Amino acid sequence: MQKVMSKGSKHTNKILSMGMQSIIMLVFSTLSIIVTMITGVLLYERFSSLSKEKEIDTTQEMAQQTRESLEDYLIQMRQISDAVYYDVVKENDLSLQTERIHSGMNLLYQSNKNNLSNIAIYNHSGSLMAAEPVALQKEDPDVTSQDWYQEALAQVENIHFSTPHIQNLFDNGTMRYDEVISLSRAVELSTGGESQLGVLLVDMDYYQISHIMDQLNTQNNEKYFYLCDSQGKIIYHPKQTQIARGITAENNQAVADYQEGSYDESFRGEKRKVIANDISYTGWKLVGVIPATTFKQDRLQAGLFMSLYLVMMAMVLVVVNRLISLRISRPLKKLNDSVTEYESGKTPNIYSGGSSEIRHLGESIQQSYEQNEQLMQEVIVEHNERRKSELDVLQSQINPHFLYNTLDSITWMIEGERNEKAVFMITQLAKLFRVSLSKGRTIISIADELQHAKSYMNIQKERYQESISVEFEIDPQIEKYATVKLILQPILENSLNYAVRDVDDEEYIRVVGKFSDGDIVLSVTDNGIGMSAEQVSSLLSDSTKVAKKGSGVGLVNVNKRIQLHFGTEYGLTIKSKPDEGTTVVMRFPAIPYSEETRKRLEQGLHSQGIAGQDSGGTDEK
């Protein structure tokens, strides 16, 4: 009774212990999740705010860089206007020094023609005085009514920049309509010693400004930039065509009144951030527009960051919970570790510490493993004995008729006084049986196996006196590797007796040996009558058919012996087509031949681990 109560008490303590562990882990996990969520929300808001500020700063930096490029370009255009006025117009009389004026204007135009459309000088009545490049002025262009002309005379002290328009003053005969921005200023013209007020026109190629702005608007997000003048007229806009057609609209009139800085706008129900920058000397404004959807993308990134943060905190929580529970479950973990080591191939002592129940469990596992180990050794011994018996049976299937027929052939040669042929036959037969017997070994070197095959073919060629062409294409490096003996001769015998004998052409057999993907491949190819796909598929699965159609050993015999020594992933592969011949391929691992590896292979140790250890990972050569 006391013993039963003791066991019940231990069981109750175990339940209480598990309950307390669960409560501690539950409370700790709940508090950790709450703190993590609050921290994540705060970080999310802070990160979103920083991302928004960074987006605005980035947009401002981009606008600033583009503004500098535009100002440099416009200053260059103003310098051209100054050079025409001060170096050409003011220094020469339009009526007396026409050639010098045209020469000076042409020099300036040619130096800057990539940025200019034309340079022209008009008098106070709108008549053309000089122009570059030389071209015919269109009939009655009504210069005095055009904005650039009126603005220049209205404020003579300033240089004026127009909005983009088609150049409609000159006819250059190319049928081109260039889009330009006109830079105009009032100038004092000297004609026959008299002074009069006129207008200097420099038409800038609009493409240069458009190109600068296009580069700024190459981003894939919804943010964009545009240019407008001091009155809100659009100079450049990425959707300029849609705006002109009324498909979309822009808040450019309101932006004209903005001072340089950033503003929050609500245009057509859409909230957005607008950044305005003034372009010096022109009154233009470079405007950057950041839709609210752009900031949503930044908030999405912030959400992903918070998710990553939560995942990291969850991982930390798992580690902490693991440390807390480890103290409680330490004995069980040690027991599990010792069992895992045993299962991985090591033989440690099974842990038997902790409470009495865990000690009893560890001792029981130790005893069961020892019993299993003993049973496995018995199974291995039994398996090796059965395998040796199978090999002996397969080896005993070698057909003795070849020996009888060869001896008869030698007898006929001696009786016919063909002594040299008889001596050659006896020598080849001796080499063949030296390899066949090989002191009862089943593993030999590939060099010996090749010698056995060559001796066999030499005997056959002498016996039948037939024109049999045999080629051996062997990589010399493979000869020092190990193989099962007597695997080539049965296949050569099949090729001689049941393949090439039935063809009208010269009998042809080729033996190839090489490395392939870390293995060794031996193949025998003949030019015989071949086989159908159905016959090929049944050759290695039906030993009865193979024995009737082939030699005494047969393809099944060779395939089984290779697999018994090296594993079922190796063996024979047969490729054949009717009237196209047959190829038999043997594959086995590349294992260097030595007395040690021979003994290990003959004992049945044919795992890939041993093969890899011996071969050193031979690559295909």
VENPEVEN-V110340 format. One record per helix or strand of 3 or more residues. SS is the DSSP state (A for helix, B for strand). FROM is the first residue (numbers start at 1). TO is the last residue. If there is no record, write none. Layout:
# VENPEVEN-V110340
ss: <SS	SS>
from: <FROM	FROM>
to: <TO	TO>
This chain:
# VENPEVEN-V110340
ss: <A	A	B	B	A	A	B	B	B	A	B	B	A	A	B	B	B	A	A	A	A	B	A	B	A	B	A	A	B	B	A	A	A	B	B	A	A>
from: <2	98	116	128	143	147	159	179	194	206	224	234	240	252	261	270	285	292	356	401	419	443	446	468	476	481	488	500	507	519	533	543	554	571	582	595	608>
to: <89	111	122	132	145	154	161	191	205	216	228	237	244	255	267	278	291	343	395	415	440	445	464	474	480	484	498	502	516	526	539	549	566	576	589	602	615>
